[in-house]
Amino acid sequence: MDLLSDILSHMRLAGTLYFRTAFTSPWSIRVPAYENVARFHYAHKGRCMVRIRTDEPPVLLEQGDLLIIMRGAAHTMYCDPRTENLAVQLESVIEESGFNGKGALVYGPTGTDHATQLVCGHFAFDPDARSLLIEALPDHIHIANYGEAAGAWMEQTLKVIGAEAGRQRMGSDLIALKLSEIIFAQALRTYLATAGSDRPVLAGFADAHIARALTAIHERPGDTWTIELLARAAGMSRTAFAIRFAECMGMTPIGYLTHWRMEVARQMLAGSNEPIIEIAEQVGYGSEAAFSRAFSKHQSKAPAAYRRSAKAEAAGVW
């Protein structure tokens, strides 16, 4: 599995579509905060403005644009600047519109051609998972003309999502849902290759040499890695590799190795009944005591305690 796919798999990425909208001017909606998700809005038709932070200019979302709002931040969506301060809470909009989860969410005055059609939803992650890549992303990612930026196939995918979401045809919801998960992976790939390539941590994933070392860690986290071996995987000298890794990632190679080992171990503890010593060995630790110390530092819980709480949560027992 490639590097990005491996990270998103461990994060348990799951797409959720809320609705396809048909907002007619004038309109302004306040979307509340929501934990452990990244919200997205794709402008299928028309345009609107999105205010995420009061100290920054709003984002102009044109037809064909994709906006991903990280960390479930609250935001205001509106048709033009005159309506921003008249925003209605999303819950009230849903109630007033009579939206029942089927078809499109229609809101605003009738008899106008000034309509904005959005496909809205969110990407959820395992709340216990920690991804340095996801944490390093900015508060929002705006990709103009996303279908064209990502390639012709993505443009067609977005058109299919826009056509299927909320249409009540057989299989429409599942088709739109699964396609929506592709959006996030492709958006990250596009962002890493463009604006994100200069940001701390993201720069490491965008750097061809550092990415090779990261891939080696992800493919074989239990190997006895040293800086020399990782430098060899990156195709660099030891000194040059250590310097570039620190510059790009903001940490040492061994620091990242430990982080990823703990993420792999966390998922194994939650999803299996393997003895802790066997999990420890699979992620590169020769003793259960050494593994327990590292895991407790990473997760603030001992391995056995984390396993019990994860399984209790999964079973809905507290």
Backbone torsions as a table, in degrees:
resi	resn	phi	psi	omega
1	MET	NA	136.6	-179.2
2	ASP	-70.1	167.6	-171.4
3	LEU	-58.0	-52.5	-177.7
4	LEU	-64.9	-41.9	179.2
5	SER	-62.6	-38.5	179.8
6	ASP	-63.7	-43.6	179.7
7	ILE	-63.7	-47.3	-178.4
8	LEU	-67.1	-32.1	176.1
9	SER	-64.6	-44.1	178.6
10	HIS	-68.9	-28.2	177.1
11	MET	-77.3	-9.7	-177.7
12	ARG	56.1	52.2	178.2
13	LEU	-56.8	130.3	176.7
14	ALA	-141.2	123.9	179.5
15	GLY	-86.1	145.3	176.2
16	THR	-136.0	125.3	176.6
17	LEU	-95.3	128.9	175.6
18	TYR	-82.5	-56.0	-174.7
19	PHE	-171.6	166.9	167.3
20	ARG	-104.3	131.5	-174.3
21	THR	-105.6	159.2	169.7
22	ALA	-139.8	89.0	-179.0
23	PHE	-98.0	129.7	178.1
24	THR	-113.6	140.5	-175.8
25	SER	-65.2	145.1	-2.2
26	PRO	-88.3	143.5	177.8
27	TRP	-151.2	155.0	178.0
28	SER	-160.0	126.5	-172.0
29	ILE	-130.2	135.8	177.1
30	ARG	-101.9	118.5	-179.8
31	VAL	-99.2	123.5	-176.2
32	PRO	-74.0	165.6	177.2
33	ALA	-70.7	155.5	-179.5
34	TYR	-150.7	129.6	-173.4
35	GLU	-79.0	151.5	171.7
36	ASN	58.8	32.7	176.5
37	VAL	-138.8	162.8	167.6
38	ALA	-119.6	117.0	-179.6
39	ARG	-79.8	152.7	174.3
40	PHE	-138.2	149.5	175.0
41	HIS	-134.6	123.7	175.7
42	TYR	-113.1	124.8	-179.1
43	ALA	-81.5	98.5	-179.3
44	HIS	-73.3	-42.2	176.8
45	LYS	-147.8	145.8	178.0
46	GLY	81.1	-161.6	-176.1
47	ARG	-151.2	164.9	174.5
48	CYS	-163.2	176.4	177.2
49	MET	-117.0	148.6	-178.0
50	VAL	-132.1	120.3	177.6
51	ARG	-102.5	116.4	-179.4
52	ILE	-100.4	-44.0	179.1
53	ARG	-125.0	141.1	-178.7
54	THR	-71.1	-21.2	-177.9
55	ASP	-95.5	10.1	178.7
56	GLU	-131.7	153.1	178.2
57	PRO	-62.5	152.4	176.8
58	PRO	-69.5	160.6	176.2
59	VAL	-91.9	129.7	174.5
60	LEU	-90.0	113.4	-177.5
61	LEU	-99.3	105.3	-179.1
62	GLU	-91.3	164.3	178.0
63	GLN	-55.4	128.8	-179.1
64	GLY	94.3	-8.3	-179.4
65	ASP	-83.5	153.5	174.6
66	LEU	-121.0	134.6	176.0
67	LEU	-125.8	123.0	174.8
68	ILE	-112.6	123.4	-178.3
69	ILE	-106.3	111.7	-174.2
70	MET	-75.3	158.7	172.7
71	ARG	56.8	27.6	172.9
72	GLY	57.7	31.2	-175.3
73	ALA	-64.2	143.3	174.0
74	ALA	-66.4	149.8	179.2
75	HIS	-158.4	162.6	179.3
76	THR	-116.5	131.8	177.6
77	MET	-114.9	135.1	-176.3
78	TYR	-153.2	160.5	-174.2
79	CYS	-81.2	-32.3	176.6
80	ASP	-159.8	164.1	-174.2
81	PRO	-54.6	-27.6	-177.4
82	ARG	-67.8	-21.7	-175.4
83	THR	-101.0	-6.7	-173.2
84	GLU	-54.8	-46.4	-175.8
85	ASN	-79.0	3.7	178.6
86	LEU	-106.5	18.3	-172.7
87	ALA	-58.6	138.3	176.9
88	VAL	-105.7	138.9	179.3
89	GLN	-60.3	140.8	-177.4
90	LEU	-54.4	-41.3	-179.6
91	GLU	-58.3	-40.9	179.1
92	SER	-69.4	-36.8	178.3
93	VAL	-62.1	-44.8	-180.0
94	ILE	-62.4	-42.0	-179.8
95	GLU	-66.3	-45.7	-178.0
96	GLU	-65.5	-35.4	-177.4
97	SER	-76.8	-18.4	-176.4
98	GLY	77.0	16.5	-178.8
99	PHE	-65.3	129.2	-177.8
100	ASN	-116.9	17.4	179.6
101	GLY	93.9	-4.5	-179.4
102	LYS	-118.0	144.7	-179.4
103	GLY	71.6	-155.1	-178.2
104	ALA	-96.3	152.1	172.5
105	LEU	-85.2	104.7	-176.9
106	VAL	-100.1	126.0	-176.8
107	TYR	-148.8	137.0	179.6
108	GLY	118.3	171.5	-177.7
109	PRO	-66.2	151.2	178.3
110	THR	-88.8	166.7	175.9
111	GLY	77.9	23.5	177.3
112	THR	-125.3	147.8	178.9
113	ASP	-92.9	-4.0	-177.0
114	HIS	-86.7	77.3	-176.7
115	ALA	-109.7	145.8	174.7
116	THR	-118.9	120.1	178.0
117	GLN	-108.0	120.3	-179.4
118	LEU	-119.6	151.7	167.1
119	VAL	-109.3	117.9	-171.9
120	CYS	-121.0	145.9	178.0
121	GLY	-176.7	-163.5	176.2
122	HIS	-147.5	162.9	174.6
123	PHE	-111.7	122.1	-178.9
124	ALA	-100.9	152.4	179.3
125	PHE	-129.5	158.3	172.7
126	ASP	-57.8	120.4	-175.9
127	PRO	-63.0	-21.9	179.6
128	ASP	-88.4	-13.3	-176.1
129	ALA	-75.2	144.9	175.0
130	ARG	-125.6	119.9	176.8
131	SER	-120.4	119.9	178.3
132	LEU	-61.5	-33.7	179.2
133	LEU	-65.5	-48.7	-179.3
134	ILE	-64.7	-41.2	-179.2
135	GLU	-65.6	-26.4	-177.8
136	ALA	-83.7	-8.8	-179.2
137	LEU	-68.9	150.7	178.7
138	PRO	-69.9	177.2	-176.9
139	ASP	-68.5	-18.8	173.1
140	HIS	-154.8	155.4	175.7
141	ILE	-122.8	120.0	179.5
142	HIS	-115.5	116.6	178.4
143	ILE	-114.3	109.4	-179.4
144	ALA	-69.5	140.4	179.0
145	ASN	46.8	56.6	-168.9
146	TYR	-56.1	-42.2	-178.7
147	GLY	-58.2	-42.9	179.7
148	GLU	-70.3	-39.7	-178.6
149	ALA	-65.3	-36.2	-177.5
150	ALA	-86.7	-17.4	179.9
151	GLY	122.9	160.4	-175.9
152	ALA	-59.3	-38.2	-178.4
153	TRP	-64.0	-36.2	178.7
154	MET	-71.2	-34.8	177.0
155	GLU	-59.6	-42.7	178.3
156	GLN	-67.9	-37.5	178.0
157	THR	-60.7	-44.9	179.8
158	LEU	-64.1	-37.0	177.4
159	LYS	-65.2	-38.5	178.3
160	VAL	-65.2	-43.8	178.6
161	ILE	-60.5	-45.7	179.3
162	GLY	-61.3	-34.5	-179.3
163	ALA	-79.3	-32.1	-174.8
164	GLU	-89.3	-33.9	-172.7
165	ALA	-58.7	120.6	175.8
166	GLY	70.9	17.0	-176.4
167	ARG	-84.2	-13.6	179.0
168	GLN	64.5	21.9	172.3
169	ARG	-87.8	156.8	-177.5
170	MET	-58.6	123.3	177.7
171	GLY	83.3	-3.0	-175.2
172	SER	-60.7	-45.9	-176.4
173	ASP	-63.1	-43.3	-179.7
174	LEU	-65.9	-42.0	179.5
175	ILE	-61.1	-48.9	-178.7
176	ALA	-64.7	-38.3	-178.6
177	LEU	-63.5	-50.1	-178.0
178	LYS	-67.1	-37.3	177.9
179	LEU	-66.5	-31.0	-179.0
180	SER	-65.1	-30.8	178.6
181	GLU	-66.8	-30.0	177.1
182	ILE	-65.3	-33.5	-177.4
183	ILE	-56.9	-45.6	-175.1
184	PHE	-65.0	-46.6	179.9
185	ALA	-61.4	-43.4	-179.4
186	GLN	-69.6	-35.5	178.4
187	ALA	-64.8	-42.1	177.2
188	LEU	-63.3	-42.8	-179.5
189	ARG	-62.4	-42.7	178.3
190	THR	-65.2	-43.0	-178.5
191	TYR	-66.3	-41.7	179.3
192	LEU	-62.4	-31.9	-177.9
193	ALA	-83.4	-9.3	-176.5
194	THR	-124.0	-106.4	-173.5
195	ALA	-63.6	-29.7	-175.2
196	GLY	-79.1	-9.3	-173.6
197	SER	-67.9	-14.3	-179.7
198	ASP	-103.5	-2.0	-178.3
199	ARG	-85.1	144.2	177.0
200	PRO	-53.0	143.1	-176.5
201	VAL	74.5	-54.6	179.3
202	LEU	-61.2	-32.1	179.2
203	ALA	-61.1	-33.6	178.9
204	GLY	-66.6	-39.1	179.5
205	PHE	-72.0	-27.4	179.7
206	ALA	-84.1	-21.2	-178.9
207	ASP	-79.4	124.7	-174.6
208	ALA	-59.2	-41.8	-177.7
209	HIS	-71.1	-48.4	-179.1
210	ILE	-64.6	-38.6	179.2
211	ALA	-60.7	-33.3	178.1
212	ARG	-65.9	-39.8	177.6
213	ALA	-67.7	-41.2	178.1
214	LEU	-62.7	-40.4	178.3
215	THR	-62.3	-41.3	178.8
216	ALA	-61.6	-41.7	177.9
217	ILE	-62.5	-44.1	-178.2
218	HIS	-68.4	-36.3	-179.6
219	GLU	-72.6	-34.4	-175.6
220	ARG	-138.9	67.2	-176.4
221	PRO	-64.5	-22.5	-178.1
222	GLY	-85.7	-5.1	179.4
223	ASP	-66.5	157.4	178.1
224	THR	-83.3	77.2	-175.5
225	TRP	-76.8	141.5	170.7
226	THR	-127.3	166.6	177.8
227	ILE	-60.3	-36.0	179.1
228	GLU	-61.9	-45.6	-178.5
229	LEU	-67.9	-38.6	178.5
230	LEU	-68.7	-36.6	176.5
231	ALA	-63.2	-38.6	178.4
232	ARG	-65.3	-41.0	177.8
233	ALA	-63.0	-33.1	179.7
234	ALA	-80.5	-13.7	-178.1
235	GLY	75.8	35.8	-177.9
236	MET	-134.7	166.4	172.4
237	SER	-73.0	160.6	-177.1
238	ARG	-59.7	-47.0	-176.7
239	THR	-66.6	-47.5	-179.5
240	ALA	-62.6	-38.7	-179.9
241	PHE	-65.7	-47.0	-178.2
242	ALA	-60.8	-40.9	-179.4
243	ILE	-68.0	-47.3	-178.1
244	ARG	-67.0	-38.7	179.6
245	PHE	-60.5	-46.4	179.8
246	ALA	-63.5	-39.7	179.0
247	GLU	-64.7	-42.8	-176.1
248	CYS	-78.5	-41.8	-170.7
249	MET	-100.1	-17.6	-178.2
250	GLY	72.5	20.6	178.1
251	MET	-159.5	172.3	179.2
252	THR	-82.8	160.5	175.9
253	PRO	-57.8	-41.3	-179.6
254	ILE	-68.3	-31.8	175.8
255	GLY	-62.3	-43.5	178.2
256	TYR	-67.9	-40.2	178.5
257	LEU	-56.2	-47.7	180.0
258	THR	-62.4	-43.3	178.7
259	HIS	-57.2	-48.4	-175.3
260	TRP	-71.3	-36.7	175.9
261	ARG	-57.9	-42.3	-179.0
262	MET	-68.3	-33.9	176.9
263	GLU	-67.6	-41.6	177.6
264	VAL	-64.0	-44.7	-179.7
265	ALA	-63.6	-40.5	179.5
266	ARG	-58.2	-44.2	-179.4
267	GLN	-69.2	-36.6	178.6
268	MET	-67.9	-38.5	178.1
269	LEU	-64.0	-41.2	-177.6
270	ALA	-75.1	-30.4	-171.8
271	GLY	-108.8	5.3	-179.8
272	SER	-144.7	171.0	176.0
273	ASN	-111.4	19.3	178.9
274	GLU	-61.2	142.8	176.3
275	PRO	-56.7	145.1	-176.7
276	ILE	-60.0	-36.3	179.9
277	ILE	-63.0	-36.2	179.7
278	GLU	-69.7	-38.2	176.1
279	ILE	-64.9	-42.4	178.3
280	ALA	-56.7	-45.7	-178.4
281	GLU	-66.7	-36.1	-178.9
282	GLN	-68.3	-22.9	178.3
283	VAL	-107.2	19.4	168.5
284	GLY	95.0	17.2	-180.0
285	TYR	-112.4	131.6	-176.7
286	GLY	-83.0	-13.6	179.7
287	SER	-139.6	150.1	179.6
288	GLU	-67.0	-33.1	-179.2
289	ALA	-65.0	-44.8	179.7
290	ALA	-64.5	-41.2	178.1
291	PHE	-63.8	-43.8	-178.2
292	SER	-61.1	-40.6	179.0
293	ARG	-63.2	-45.7	-179.1
294	ALA	-65.6	-42.5	-177.7
295	PHE	-67.4	-41.9	-180.0
296	SER	-62.1	-36.2	178.2
297	LYS	-68.2	-38.5	-177.8
298	HIS	-74.6	-43.5	-170.3
299	GLN	-108.1	-5.7	-177.5
300	SER	63.0	20.1	174.7
301	LYS	-146.9	145.9	174.1
302	ALA	-68.2	154.3	-177.9
303	PRO	-52.1	-46.6	-178.4
304	ALA	-63.7	-41.8	179.6
305	ALA	-66.3	-39.8	178.6
306	TYR	-63.8	-43.1	179.8
307	ARG	-59.8	-45.4	-179.2
308	ARG	-61.2	-45.5	-178.2
309	SER	-68.4	-37.8	179.9
310	ALA	-65.5	-42.2	-179.5
311	LYS	-71.6	-36.1	176.9
312	ALA	-65.0	-40.9	178.4
313	GLU	-64.3	-42.3	179.6
314	ALA	-63.5	-33.4	-179.4
315	ALA	-86.5	-7.1	-178.5
316	GLY	72.5	27.8	-177.9
317	VAL	-114.2	127.1	178.8
318	TRP	-138.4	NA	NA
